[in-house]
Amino acid sequence: MANIDLAERSVVLVTLDSCRYDVAASAHTPNLVKLGPLLKAESPGTYTLPAHAALFNGFLPRPVSGPLTLGENSVESIWRSAVARPSNRHAAVPFDGPTLMAHYSGKGYRVVGAGGVTFFDSSDPANGLPRLFPEFHYFGRASRAPATPEARVAERGKDLPLAHTRTLADLCLKAARFFLFVNCSSTHIPYTTPFSPLTERNRGLLRRLYQLHDFQQDASDDDLLTAEDIGVLLDMQRRALEWADTRLGDLFSRLSTRRPLVVVCADHGEEFGEGSRFGHAHPHPTVATVPLWCGVLGGG
């Protein structure tokens, strides 16, 4: 495959919110695999806000295996901010702006964002991430909605951003070049998608998991989940990822004629009791270790 000039490519950047690396490794993801092999990477953040702040400044999760290969290109990183500390590492796309979105917007790209977790609720004035985009579309529940178990443990459909791949692709294709960011909430608790619907059993497990997320230090032994319970929940995340893969396949097919650069990664992972805690926003290998795929649609 010939050398690929990434600097002038359209871009699709997707974060699989909270997706664990081991879950990704166990999932059937034929559309993601078309981008390239699944890489084990280390995230610079342990929860949504810092992980995305780093990502939007060009700091992708770093593969533990070394440089990335895109076509015949071997790069230490795809993007590199001018304010990053000096380095002789090769970056495919150096940029001067305060964010990737500012960089691409300044080059005349249509910059579009979409999100599904509450940090991306663009109607909430406390949320700064969506304000980094000239155009942002939020599909999740309101960030200040009552956080009751009934509200949080719910089926999800149209409030998942990847349910809207046709709309997102149409927005991109109206422009000569585009930068599309999608925060995929299907892999975030409660993990519900058309592939992973609620049942009587997993509804109860999800309520207990939310309690463990919310009150980690106060959880009694009666609240803890068994290994079998955790297996059920991890299987829900796996099936949620497999649903996302089918929807990404639709998005990729709609955008393939533009041959964009595509990067798909998790922002962080999730602990399920391996270090005695549950959830994220704390340092643990299951939180820091994330999946990463990257490639160019159409191969070049």
VENSULKA-V382374 format. One record per residue. N is the residue number from 1. RES is the residue in one small letter. D_CENTER is the distance of its C-alpha to the mean C-alpha in Angstrom with 2 decimals. Layout:
N & RES & D_CENTER
N & RES & D_CENTER
//
This chain:
1 & m & 27.80
2 & a & 28.81
3 & n & 27.25
4 & i & 24.40
5 & d & 24.50
6 & l & 20.94
7 & a & 22.16
8 & e & 23.10
9 & r & 20.40
10 & s & 18.31
11 & v & 14.58
12 & v & 11.47
13 & l & 8.24
14 & v & 4.99
15 & t & 1.39
16 & l & 2.65
17 & d & 4.37
18 & s & 7.45
19 & c & 7.63
20 & r & 10.81
21 & y & 12.03
22 & d & 15.20
23 & v & 13.77
24 & a & 12.02
25 & a & 15.40
26 & s & 17.30
27 & a & 15.60
28 & h & 17.14
29 & t & 14.73
30 & p & 17.29
31 & n & 15.35
32 & l & 12.70
33 & v & 15.79
34 & k & 17.45
35 & l & 15.34
36 & g & 16.72
37 & p & 16.84
38 & l & 14.18
39 & l & 14.29
40 & k & 14.33
41 & a & 13.06
42 & e & 13.53
43 & s & 11.25
44 & p & 13.37
45 & g & 12.41
46 & t & 12.84
47 & y & 11.32
48 & t & 9.20
49 & l & 11.99
50 & p & 13.07
51 & a & 9.88
52 & h & 9.02
53 & a & 12.79
54 & a & 12.95
55 & l & 10.31
56 & f & 12.24
57 & n & 15.32
58 & g & 14.48
59 & f & 13.68
60 & l & 11.07
61 & p & 10.96
62 & r & 14.49
63 & p & 15.57
64 & v & 18.35
65 & s & 20.39
66 & g & 21.05
67 & p & 20.68
68 & l & 18.50
69 & t & 20.54
70 & l & 20.06
71 & g & 23.22
72 & e & 25.95
73 & n & 24.11
74 & s & 23.40
75 & v & 21.46
76 & e & 20.57
77 & s & 17.73
78 & i & 16.60
79 & w & 17.03
80 & r & 19.53
81 & s & 20.60
82 & a & 24.38
83 & v & 24.33
84 & a & 22.85
85 & r & 25.71
86 & p & 27.92
87 & s & 27.08
88 & n & 28.44
89 & r & 25.15
90 & h & 24.45
91 & a & 21.55
92 & a & 21.14
93 & v & 20.62
94 & p & 22.31
95 & f & 22.07
96 & d & 24.19
97 & g & 22.45
98 & p & 20.87
99 & t & 17.36
100 & l & 15.89
101 & m & 16.37
102 & a & 19.96
103 & h & 20.59
104 & y & 19.70
105 & s & 21.33
106 & g & 24.37
107 & k & 24.63
108 & g & 24.92
109 & y & 21.57
110 & r & 20.40
111 & v & 17.27
112 & v & 15.30
113 & g & 12.35
114 & a & 11.12
115 & g & 9.58
116 & g & 10.25
117 & v & 10.39
118 & t & 13.63
119 & f & 12.80
120 & f & 12.28
121 & d & 15.61
122 & s & 17.48
123 & s & 20.78
124 & d & 20.75
125 & p & 22.53
126 & a & 21.10
127 & n & 17.56
128 & g & 17.47
129 & l & 13.95
130 & p & 14.68
131 & r & 18.07
132 & l & 16.86
133 & f & 16.59
134 & p & 19.88
135 & e & 18.48
136 & f & 15.84
137 & h & 15.52
138 & y & 14.57
139 & f & 14.81
140 & g & 14.47
141 & r & 17.42
142 & a & 19.25
143 & s & 18.27
144 & r & 21.95
145 & a & 22.73
146 & p & 24.68
147 & a & 22.56
148 & t & 24.93
149 & p & 24.12
150 & e & 25.16
151 & a & 22.79
152 & r & 19.71
153 & v & 20.55
154 & a & 20.61
155 & e & 19.94
156 & r & 17.25
157 & g & 17.69
158 & k & 17.77
159 & d & 15.69
160 & l & 12.55
161 & p & 11.29
162 & l & 11.33
163 & a & 14.91
164 & h & 15.77
165 & t & 15.13
166 & r & 18.80
167 & t & 18.89
168 & l & 15.98
169 & a & 17.61
170 & d & 20.97
171 & l & 20.01
172 & c & 18.97
173 & l & 22.03
174 & k & 24.38
175 & a & 23.89
176 & a & 25.13
177 & r & 21.94
178 & f & 18.52
179 & f & 15.27
180 & l & 12.59
181 & f & 9.27
182 & v & 7.28
183 & n & 5.15
184 & c & 5.39
185 & s & 7.68
186 & s & 9.57
187 & t & 8.50
188 & h & 9.44
189 & i & 13.22
190 & p & 15.36
191 & y & 13.52
192 & t & 15.92
193 & t & 15.73
194 & p & 18.71
195 & f & 18.26
196 & s & 18.20
197 & p & 20.70
198 & l & 22.42
199 & t & 25.60
200 & e & 28.25
201 & r & 27.20
202 & n & 23.43
203 & r & 24.03
204 & g & 26.17
205 & l & 23.84
206 & l & 20.94
207 & r & 23.43
208 & r & 24.45
209 & l & 20.94
210 & y & 20.40
211 & q & 23.76
212 & l & 22.80
213 & h & 19.66
214 & d & 21.90
215 & f & 25.05
216 & q & 24.28
217 & q & 27.59
218 & d & 29.66
219 & a & 28.70
220 & s & 31.90
221 & d & 32.44
222 & d & 32.72
223 & d & 29.10
224 & l & 27.70
225 & l & 26.05
226 & t & 27.71
227 & a & 26.24
228 & e & 26.66
229 & d & 24.84
230 & i & 21.84
231 & g & 21.95
232 & v & 21.83
233 & l & 18.73
234 & l & 16.86
235 & d & 18.11
236 & m & 16.66
237 & q & 13.11
238 & r & 14.08
239 & r & 15.45
240 & a & 12.52
241 & l & 10.48
242 & e & 13.66
243 & w & 13.82
244 & a & 10.44
245 & d & 12.00
246 & t & 15.10
247 & r & 13.65
248 & l & 11.90
249 & g & 15.39
250 & d & 16.96
251 & l & 14.95
252 & f & 15.73
253 & s & 19.33
254 & r & 19.80
255 & l & 18.71
256 & s & 20.19
257 & t & 23.48
258 & r & 21.94
259 & r & 20.55
260 & p & 17.54
261 & l & 15.66
262 & v & 12.24
263 & v & 9.53
264 & v & 6.59
265 & c & 5.26
266 & a & 4.26
267 & d & 5.33
268 & h & 8.25
269 & g & 10.14
270 & e & 12.95
271 & e & 16.70
272 & f & 19.02
273 & g & 22.28
274 & e & 22.48
275 & g & 23.56
276 & s & 25.10
277 & r & 22.23
278 & f & 19.46
279 & g & 16.05
280 & h & 14.49
281 & a & 15.55
282 & h & 18.08
283 & p & 18.59
284 & h & 18.59
285 & p & 17.69
286 & t & 15.56
287 & v & 13.47
288 & a & 13.52
289 & t & 13.09
290 & v & 9.78
291 & p & 9.45
292 & l & 9.47
293 & w & 10.99
294 & c & 12.67
295 & g & 15.71
296 & v & 17.74
297 & l & 18.27
298 & g & 21.91
299 & g & 22.24
300 & g & 23.50
//
